[in-house]
């Protein structure tokens, strides 16, 4: 089906006037939104007009984040949720539906990586926890958000995967496996949800300066091994990853679904 000529002209007009990235009127949920990449995404979405809901496990920290966004003129709300807990995820989505009546954008960003070591020595607790959050949590969030988006005529889901999903990181076996699953999950949801006007994509960050990645960025030995593999020879900042999410959430990506977009300084090249 061809794009309606009127809509095409509107899209060209938005791009030419830098309005293609305008998220005004959109409600966006960002999990893992209290720090790192999630926080950078929440702030950027807010700057482009979205009403953001930041979520993570700590309500007090979330309240501070939401207040900091509001203090700069943005719209932000804080809703704590442990995405590894199915009941908590269901409650979060029910609250969003009741309070906002809609959800336009879901950013699945909360993740866990409790084990760093040889894959043969991975303990059962670490396996279970990583799978519960990184796979089951992402799936349930996407499913419930998608159901709400289907009711309102469409939406956008963006998953934070990792370059580890394409090229497993050393001593990060179970984490890399779950990130590969997220890439496959992105494609599956994208294919089945496209007729519902729901786009589903993934961003694959490279090594980024966050508390989550501090086991690597603060480890001088690991950093010396990793930096030569990155063509740009440096670690990314969260603010350098966030624009990829803005692009995929915006009208500029209206014909893009099912992709995994690396933002990695060239390490996968």
Residue pairs with C-beta under 8 A, 6 or more apart in sequence:
3 11
3 255
11 20
11 251
11 254
13 19
14 20
14 22
14 251
14 252
15 252
20 250
20 251
20 252
21 48
21 246
21 247
21 250
21 251
21 252
22 48
22 49
22 250
22 251
23 45
23 48
23 49
23 50
23 105
23 246
23 249
23 250
24 48
24 49
24 50
25 49
26 45
26 49
26 50
26 51
26 104
26 105
26 249
27 50
27 51
27 53
27 96
27 100
27 102
27 103
27 104
27 105
28 42
28 45
28 50
28 51
28 52
28 53
28 103
28 104
28 105
28 106
28 107
28 249
29 52
29 53
29 55
29 96
29 103
29 105
29 106
29 107
29 145
30 38
30 41
30 42
30 45
30 52
30 53
30 54
30 55
30 107
30 109
31 38
31 55
31 56
31 81
31 83
31 107
31 108
31 109
31 110
31 141
32 38
32 55
32 56
32 109
32 110
32 111
32 160
33 39
33 41
33 42
33 52
33 53
33 54
33 55
33 56
33 62
33 65
33 107
33 109
34 54
34 56
34 58
34 61
34 62
34 65
35 56
35 61
35 210
35 211
36 208
36 210
36 211
36 212
36 238
37 109
37 160
37 205
37 208
37 210
37 238
37 241
37 242
38 54
38 56
38 107
38 109
38 110
38 160
39 54
39 65
39 238
40 238
40 239
40 241
40 242
41 107
41 109
41 241
41 242
41 245
41 246
42 52
42 54
42 65
42 69
42 76
43 69
43 74
43 242
44 239
44 242
44 243
44 245
44 246
45 52
45 105
45 245
45 246
45 249
46 52
46 69
46 72
46 74
46 75
46 76
47 74
48 246
48 250
50 75
50 104
50 105
50 249
51 75
51 76
51 77
51 100
52 69
52 74
52 75
52 76
52 77
53 76
53 77
53 78
53 79
53 96
53 100
54 62
54 65
54 66
54 69
54 76
54 77
54 78
54 79
55 62
55 78
55 79
55 80
55 81
55 83
55 92
55 110
56 62
56 80
56 81
56 110
57 80
57 81
57 82
58 80
59 78
59 80
62 78
62 79
62 80
63 78
65 76
65 78
66 76
66 77
66 78
67 76
69 75
69 76
70 76
77 99
79 92
79 95
79 96
81 88
81 89
81 91
81 92
82 88
83 89
83 108
83 110
83 133
83 137
83 138
83 140
83 141
84 112
84 129
84 132
84 133
84 136
84 137
86 136
86 140
89 137
89 140
89 141
89 144
90 140
90 144
93 103
93 141
93 144
93 145
93 148
96 103
96 148
97 103
97 148
102 148
102 152
103 145
103 148
103 149
103 152
103 155
104 149
104 152
104 155
104 156
105 155
105 156
105 157
105 158
105 249
106 141
106 142
106 145
106 149
106 155
106 156
106 157
106 158
107 158
107 160
107 245
107 249
108 137
108 138
108 141
108 142
108 157
108 158
108 159
108 160
108 182
109 160
110 133
110 137
111 133
111 134
111 160
111 212
112 129
112 130
112 133
112 134
113 130
113 172
113 175
113 212
114 125
114 126
114 129
114 130
115 122
115 123
115 126
115 127
115 130
115 174
115 175
116 171
116 172
116 215
117 171
118 171
118 173
119 173
119 174
122 173
122 174
126 174
127 174
130 174
130 175
130 178
131 174
131 178
134 175
134 178
134 179
134 181
134 182
135 178
135 181
135 182
135 185
138 159
138 182
138 185
139 185
142 157
142 159
142 185
142 189
142 200
145 155
145 157
146 155
146 157
146 189
146 193
146 196
146 198
148 155
149 155
149 156
149 157
149 196
149 198
150 193
150 196
150 198
153 197
154 196
154 197
154 198
155 197
155 198
155 199
156 198
156 199
156 200
156 201
156 248
156 249
157 189
157 193
157 198
157 199
157 200
157 201
158 200
158 201
158 202
158 203
158 245
158 248
158 249
159 182
159 185
159 186
159 200
159 201
159 202
159 203
160 182
160 202
160 203
160 205
161 179
161 182
161 183
161 186
161 202
161 203
161 204
161 260
162 175
162 176
162 179
162 182
162 204
162 205
163 204
163 205
163 206
163 262
163 264
163 267
163 268
164 172
164 175
164 176
164 179
164 180
165 176
165 179
165 180
165 181
165 182
165 183
165 204
165 260
166 180
166 183
166 204
166 260
166 262
166 268
167 267
167 268
168 176
168 177
168 180
169 175
169 176
182 202
183 202
183 204
183 260
186 200
186 201
186 202
186 258
186 260
187 258
189 198
189 200
190 199
190 200
190 201
190 257
190 258
191 258
193 199
193 200
194 257
194 258
199 248
199 253
199 254
199 256
199 257
200 257
200 258
201 248
201 253
201 256
201 257
201 258
201 259
201 260
201 261
202 259
202 260
202 261
203 241
203 244
203 245
203 248
203 260
203 261
203 263
204 260
204 261
204 262
204 263
204 264
204 268
205 236
205 241
205 263
205 264
206 230
206 236
206 262
206 263
206 264
206 265
206 267
206 268
207 213
207 216
207 217
207 226
207 230
207 235
207 236
207 264
207 265
207 267
208 217
208 235
208 236
208 237
208 238
208 240
208 241
209 217
209 235
209 236
209 237
209 238
210 217
210 238
215 222
216 222
216 223
216 226
217 223
217 235
223 235
227 233
227 234
227 235
229 267
230 264
230 265
230 266
230 267
231 265
231 266
231 267
231 269
232 265
232 266
233 265
234 265
236 263
236 264
236 265
240 263
241 263
244 261
244 263
247 253
248 256
248 261
262 268
